[in-house]
Amino acid sequence: MSDKSETRNKANILIAGCGDIGSRLGVNLAADGHKVWGLKRNTATLAPQLQPLPGDLRRPETLVLPQEQLDYVFYTAAADGYNEASYRAAYVDGVANVLAALAAAGQKPRRVLLVSSTSVYAQQQGEWVDEDSPATAEGFSGRCIREGEELLWSGPYPATVIRFGGIYGPGRTRLIDTLRDGTARCVQGAYSNRIHSQDCARALQHLMGLDEPGFLYIGVDNDPALSCDVMRWLAERLGVPGPQVSERQEGARKRLAGSKRCSNARLRASGFEFLYPDYQQGYAALLAEMN
């Protein structure tokens, strides 16, 4: 084993904003022999395999980093509300504060990896989208997330961003819940993109393991699917009525949120293999676990 591989196998890793995806990632990394710190406001809920590091990403004075030299930093924070202030706090202020804390502590990680979102794309007509497609979403969420990405890329450390599609998995059952309570709705002809939470964590760990990862990846499964098809498939297995369907009106300027087909070709070309390559396999596993 090379010195480089040996070091990587014993890396010191910080996960900032260690929520659902960060915790899954941290547990996987710890199982592989890495030393992992989970930074979050309430460390009482942190997995026992992780080193607790209390801190508030919005308050730079609370960000006291480990004394050990960090090899990798993952930024996995998410907004705690759907409003501009929450998105700016999570994706702009938090990123800036972590970068400043790393610099102040003299840390020189090999790479910083950021969890982003495909919501930065404004395409609405079912177009195929990849990493070279323009990311011009005008809503506050897309604007704040893009600003955080740019902060990271313009920072002093090698940086990789992965834009995840809609994340589902244990604890992320919104689609199932809306079908069960009869509030599920979809627009005929609108596409959606998703990824299981386990594959999110696995993709992040995979990118860390690459010698020279790229600066940007899209993280979705192999099957961009019509939202109505996904809901009908789920409804059949749940034994509940299908979603309420709205017909798309030709010529109307109605926004079709999520109506794009995101390509994961770059991620797959890097060698990543999905545990759940499509929604049927991912949701089947989730339903089995819920039952």
C-alpha positions in Angstrom: 0.0 0.0 0.0 1.3 3.4 -0.9 1.9 6.2 1.6 -0.9 8.1 0.0 -3.4 5.3 0.4 -2.2 4.6 3.9 -2.8 8.3 4.9 -6.2 8.3 3.2 -7.2 5.3 5.1 -6.5 7.1 8.4 -7.8 10.6 7.4 -9.0 13.3 9.8 -12.4 14.5 8.5 -14.7 17.3 9.6 -18.4 17.2 8.6 -19.8 20.7 9.0 -23.6 20.8 9.4 -23.8 17.1 10.3 -27.5 16.3 9.8 -29.0 13.3 8.1 -26.6 13.0 5.1 -23.6 14.1 7.1 -24.3 11.5 9.8 -24.7 8.7 7.3 -21.5 9.8 5.7 -19.7 10.1 9.0 -20.8 6.6 10.1 -19.5 5.1 6.8 -16.2 6.9 7.1 -15.7 5.9 10.7 -16.4 2.3 9.8 -13.5 2.6 7.3 -11.1 3.7 10.0 -11.2 7.5 9.6 -11.4 9.9 12.5 -14.5 12.0 12.0 -15.8 15.1 13.7 -19.4 16.0 13.4 -20.1 19.8 13.8 -23.6 20.7 14.7 -25.5 22.8 17.2 -26.9 19.9 19.2 -24.3 17.1 19.4 -26.4 15.0 21.7 -28.1 13.6 18.6 -24.7 12.7 16.9 -24.0 9.1 16.1 -21.6 7.6 18.7 -19.0 6.8 16.0 -18.4 10.5 15.5 -16.4 12.9 17.6 -18.8 15.7 18.8 -17.9 19.2 17.8 -20.5 21.7 19.0 -20.9 24.8 16.9 -23.3 27.1 15.1 -22.4 27.7 11.4 -24.2 31.1 11.7 -22.0 32.2 14.6 -18.3 32.2 13.7 -17.2 32.6 17.3 -18.5 29.1 18.1 -16.5 27.4 15.3 -13.6 26.0 17.3 -11.9 23.4 15.1 -10.0 20.3 16.1 -6.3 20.7 16.8 -5.4 17.8 14.5 -4.7 18.6 10.9 -7.8 18.0 8.9 -7.5 16.1 5.6 -11.0 16.5 4.3 -13.9 18.8 5.1 -17.5 18.1 4.0 -20.1 20.8 4.2 -23.5 19.1 4.4 -25.6 21.8 6.0 -29.2 22.4 4.9 -31.5 25.3 5.4 -33.8 25.0 8.4 -36.6 26.8 6.7 -37.9 27.7 3.2 -37.1 31.4 3.2 -34.2 33.5 2.0 -32.8 34.2 5.4 -32.5 30.5 6.2 -30.9 29.7 2.8 -28.5 32.5 3.1 -27.5 31.4 6.6 -26.9 27.8 5.5 -25.4 28.2 2.1 -23.6 31.6 2.1 -22.9 32.7 5.7 -22.1 29.1 6.9 -19.8 28.4 4.0 -17.9 31.7 4.5 -17.7 31.1 8.3 -16.3 27.6 7.9 -13.7 28.8 5.3 -12.7 31.6 7.7 -12.4 29.2 10.6 -10.2 26.8 8.6 -7.9 29.6 7.6 -7.7 31.1 11.1 -6.8 27.6 12.5 -4.1 27.1 9.9 -5.9 24.2 8.5 -4.9 23.0 5.0 -7.4 20.3 4.0 -6.7 18.4 0.8 -10.2 19.1 -0.3 -13.5 20.6 0.8 -16.7 19.0 -0.6 -20.0 20.8 -0.6 -23.5 19.3 -0.8 -25.5 21.5 -3.2 -28.8 21.0 -5.1 -30.1 20.6 -8.6 -32.6 23.4 -7.7 -29.9 25.8 -9.1 -31.1 24.8 -12.6 -34.0 26.8 -14.1 -34.9 24.4 -17.0 -38.6 23.6 -17.0 -39.4 21.9 -20.2 -38.0 18.4 -19.6 -34.6 19.3 -21.0 -31.6 17.2 -20.2 -29.3 19.0 -17.8 -25.6 18.2 -17.0 -22.7 20.0 -15.3 -22.2 22.2 -18.3 -25.8 23.4 -18.4 -26.5 27.0 -17.2 -27.6 27.2 -13.6 -29.7 30.3 -13.6 -32.6 29.6 -11.2 -34.0 33.0 -10.1 -35.6 32.0 -6.8 -33.8 32.8 -3.5 -32.9 29.1 -3.0 -31.0 28.7 -6.2 -29.4 32.1 -5.9 -28.1 31.5 -2.4 -26.9 28.0 -3.2 -25.0 29.2 -6.2 -23.4 32.0 -4.2 -22.2 29.4 -1.7 -20.7 27.3 -4.5 -18.8 30.2 -5.8 -17.5 31.1 -2.4 -16.1 27.6 -2.1 -14.6 27.5 -5.6 -13.0 30.9 -5.1 -11.6 29.9 -1.7 -8.0 28.7 -0.9 -8.7 25.0 -0.9 -9.3 22.4 -3.7 -13.1 22.1 -3.8 -15.7 19.8 -5.2 -19.5 20.4 -5.3 -22.1 17.8 -5.8 -25.6 18.9 -6.7 -28.1 16.3 -5.4 -31.6 15.9 -6.7 -34.6 15.2 -4.5 -33.4 13.1 -1.6 -35.5 10.3 -0.2 -34.9 7.5 2.3 -35.5 6.8 6.0 -37.0 9.9 7.6 -37.5 11.5 4.1 -40.9 10.1 3.2 -42.8 13.2 2.0 -44.0 11.6 -1.2 -45.3 8.5 0.6 -46.9 10.7 3.3 -48.8 12.9 0.7 -50.1 9.8 -1.1 -51.3 8.3 2.2 -53.1 11.5 3.3 -54.6 12.2 -0.2 -52.7 15.4 -0.9 -50.3 14.2 -3.5 -50.4 16.2 -6.7 -48.4 16.1 -10.0 -48.3 17.9 -13.3 -48.7 15.7 -16.4 -45.5 15.6 -18.3 -43.3 17.0 -15.6 -40.0 15.2 -14.9 -38.3 14.8 -11.5 -34.9 13.6 -10.3 -34.0 11.9 -7.1 -31.4 10.0 -5.1 -31.6 7.7 -2.1 -30.0 9.1 1.0 -27.7 6.1 1.3 -26.4 6.8 -2.2 -25.8 10.5 -1.3 -23.5 9.5 1.5 -21.8 6.8 -0.7 -21.3 9.4 -3.5 -19.6 11.8 -1.2 -17.3 9.1 0.2 -16.5 8.0 -3.4 -15.5 11.5 -4.4 -13.2 11.8 -1.4 -11.5 8.7 -2.5 -10.7 9.9 -6.0 -7.1 11.1 -6.7 -8.3 14.1 -8.7 -12.1 14.6 -8.5 -13.7 17.2 -10.7 -15.0 20.5 -9.3 -18.7 19.7 -10.0 -20.9 16.7 -10.2 -24.7 16.0 -10.4 -25.9 13.5 -7.9 -29.1 11.8 -9.2 -30.0 8.2 -9.9 -30.0 6.7 -13.4 -33.7 7.3 -14.1 -35.1 10.8 -14.4 -38.8 9.9 -14.3 -42.2 11.6 -14.8 -43.5 12.6 -11.4 -46.9 11.2 -12.1 -45.4 7.8 -13.0 -43.4 7.7 -9.7 -46.5 8.6 -7.7 -48.7 6.1 -9.4 -46.2 3.3 -8.9 -45.9 4.2 -5.2 -49.7 4.5 -4.8 -50.2 1.0 -6.3 -47.8 -0.5 -3.7 -49.2 1.5 -0.9 -52.8 0.4 -1.8 -54.0 4.1 -1.9 -55.5 6.3 -4.7 -53.1 7.9 -7.1 -52.1 11.5 -7.2 -54.3 14.4 -8.4 -53.1 15.2 -11.9 -53.0 18.7 -13.4 -52.8 18.9 -17.2 -50.1 21.2 -18.6 -51.7 24.0 -20.6 -49.8 24.6 -23.9 -48.7 28.2 -24.2 -49.2 29.0 -20.6 -46.3 30.4 -18.6 -46.8 28.1 -15.7 -43.7 27.1 -13.8 -43.1 23.4 -13.8 -40.8 23.1 -10.8 -38.4 20.2 -11.2 -39.4 19.5 -14.9 -35.9 18.7 -16.1 -33.9 15.5 -16.6 -30.6 15.6 -14.8 -27.7 13.4 -16.1 -25.4 11.6 -13.7 -23.0 10.5 -16.5 -20.0 12.4 -15.0 -20.5 10.8 -11.6 -20.9 7.3 -13.1 -17.8 7.9 -15.3 -15.8 8.5 -12.2 -16.5 4.9 -11.2 -19.5 5.4 -8.8 -22.0 2.6 -8.7 -25.5 3.2 -7.3 -26.9 1.0 -4.6 -30.4 2.2 -5.8 -30.0 3.1 -9.5 -33.7 3.9 -10.0 -36.8 4.9 -7.9 -38.3 1.5 -8.1 -35.4 -0.2 -6.3 -34.9 2.7 -3.8 -38.6 3.0 -2.8 -39.1 -0.7 -2.7 -36.3 -0.9 -0.1 -37.7 2.1 1.8 -41.2 0.6 1.9 -39.8 -2.7 3.1 -37.9 -1.0 5.9 -41.0 1.1 6.9 -43.1 -2.1 7.1 
